[in-house]
Every structure is written in structure tokens, then in C-alpha cells.
Amino acid sequence: MTGVAVINLRYLLIGASLEPVFRGTTIGHKVTVMHLVADENWAVTMAAHRQGQASSEFLLGGGCCLLLAWCLGTLTGHQLGTFIQHPEVFALDFAFVAVFTALTIGMWRGKKDLIPWTAAAVIAVTAEKFLPGKWYIVAGGLGGALVPALQQLVRDRRRRA
């Protein structure tokens, strides 16, 4: 139970990062759209937002597509799952890793991501060794998010000096 709660704490960071996409919308709209946010449509929306091509409706559309794909995939898996005794033979167990690898590559913005991403990875790996359960996910996410904030703070101080 704790593991599920910890893993889902990432939605606090995801929700915070979507603030510019939701700017000017009602609380009802935000609640409705956030209900359909998943890692995949969040990543695609953030990539589109960087190019000025995203909105909360874009995020909602992605969420609806994911919901449909999830339901159809679950139904198909339930009906056909017994026919595939060893999914690893067909590399079906790798699909989850492949999706997140593709999302990660799609989010890469170049050298400016190197320090925050490295910090997130180092913090997560270190936390995994010292913290119980899945807290390393939250630690890595927070650490990776704090690095650009600290970098901006340093840049602002240099400008003022």
C-alpha cells in the first residue's frame, strides 16, 4: 500500500509542471483533465508545450486516447492472455520499458537537461540503496526538479550582482 502511494506522489510534480497548460482554466476543468493524466500524455503535452502547441484540451485528448487504448488493451489481454504462456519469448515484457525509453528520448532538450537528469538518476540510485520501498522515485523526481530551480536562482543572483 505504501509503495503505491509513494509511486503516485509523482503526480504532485506532474500536476505542478502542468500549471502553464492550465493557466486561465476553471477548477472544474482542471479536475476533469487531471483525472485523465498519465505519464505518457503528460510527456507528450510537455514536449508540445515547449513548442507552443499544447493546451489543456490537448492533454485531455491524449488522456481520452490513453483511456481507450488501456481499456481495449486490457480487454484484449484478458481474452487472449491465456494463449501466451511466456510473454518474454515475444519480448512483450519489454513493452513498458520501451514506452518509457521513447518518452524519455522525446523529452530530451539537449545539454541543458544533462545536469538535472544526471542529478535525478544519482539521487534515485542512491536513495534506492538507503530508503525503504519506492521512495527513490520521489527522491529522484524532487532532486531532478530542484536542480533547474537552483540553477535559475544562481543565474538570478549573478545578474543582480
N, C-alpha and C positions, 0 to 999 in steps of 0.2 A: 504493500500500500504506500509506504513512504517513497519507494522508488518511483512509482507512478507520479506522485505529487511533485517530486524533485524534477523529474524529466519534464513535466508540464510547466514548471516555472519558467521555462524558456519563452512561454507565451507572454510573460511580462515584458521581456526585451523585445519580442516581435511586435507587440502592441505599441510599445513606446516608439519603435522605429517607424511605425506607420502614421505617426502624428501628422506629417506633412500631407499625406494622402487623404486624411480625414478632415483636414482643416476646413472649417466652414460648414460642416455637416451636423445634423442633429444627433443627439444621444441615441435615439431610436435607430437611426441609420447605422451608427457605429456598432451598436449591439447586434443588429441583424447581420451586418457584414462580418464582424469579428467571429460570429458563431461558425462561419464557414472558412475561416483562415486555417491553412495548413502550411507546413514548411515549403511545399512546392509552389503554391500560388503566392505566398509571401515573397519567395526569392525571385520569381518571375516579375511580380509587381515592382519590387525594389529596383530590379535591373531596368525595367521600363521607366520608372520614376526618374532615374538618373538621366534618362534621355528626354525627359519632359513628356512622356507618353502614357502616364498612368493616372488613374483616378480610383476612387473607392468603388466605382462601378466596374472597373477593370478587375479589381481584386474580387468583387462579388461574382463576376462572370467566371473567373478562374476557380473560385470556390464551388460554384454550381457544377462546373465541368468535373472537378475532382470528386464531388459527391456522387455524381452519376457514374463515373469510372469506378469508384470504390464499391458502390452497390452492385454494379454489373460484374465487376471482378470477384466480389465476394460470392455472388450467386453462381457464377461460373465455377469458381473454385470449389464451392460446396457440392455442385453437381458432378464435376469432373475430377475432383481431388483424389478420389479413391483409385483412379486409374493410374496415377503417377505415384508409385510407391516410394521412389527415391528421387526427389526433385533435384538433388545436387548433381545427378547424372546429366541433366539438361541445363545445368548452371542456373536453375530457377531460384536457388537460394541466394544468388548474387545480385538479383534484380534490385533489391533495396540499396545495396552498396552502390550499384551503378547509377541509380537515380540521384543519390546524394553527391556522388562524384560529378555528375553532369551539372547539378545545381551549383556546386562549389566553383567549378570552372566558369560557369556563366556569370557568377558574381564577382570574379576577379577583375579588378580595375587597374592592375599594374603595380608598379613598385611601391606606391603609397599604401598598398594593402599588406606588404611583406611584414612590417613590424607588428601591426595588430594581430595578424593571423598567426605569426610565429609565437607571439606572447600568449594568445589563446591556446595554442597547441601545447606549449611548455607548461602553462598553468594547469591545463586539463590533465596532462600526463602526470604531473607532479601531484595534483590533488587526488587522482585515482589511486595513487600509492598510499596516501595518508588519510583520506576521508572514507567513511563507510558509504555503501550504496552507490547511488548515481550522482552524488553531489559534484563530482568532477565536471559534469555537463554544465551546471550552473556556474561553477567557478571559472571554467574556460570561457564561457559566454560573457560573464561580467568582466573578466580580465581583458578579453579582446575588445569589449566595448569601452572600457576605461582608457585604454591606450590612446585612441584618437582624441578623446576628451582631454587627456593630459597633454598631448601634442599641441592641441589648439590653445590650451592655457599657456604653454611655453611660448608659442608664437605671439599670442596677445601681449604677454609680458615683454617680449623683445621689442615689439612695436611701440609700446609705451615708454620703453627705456631710452 
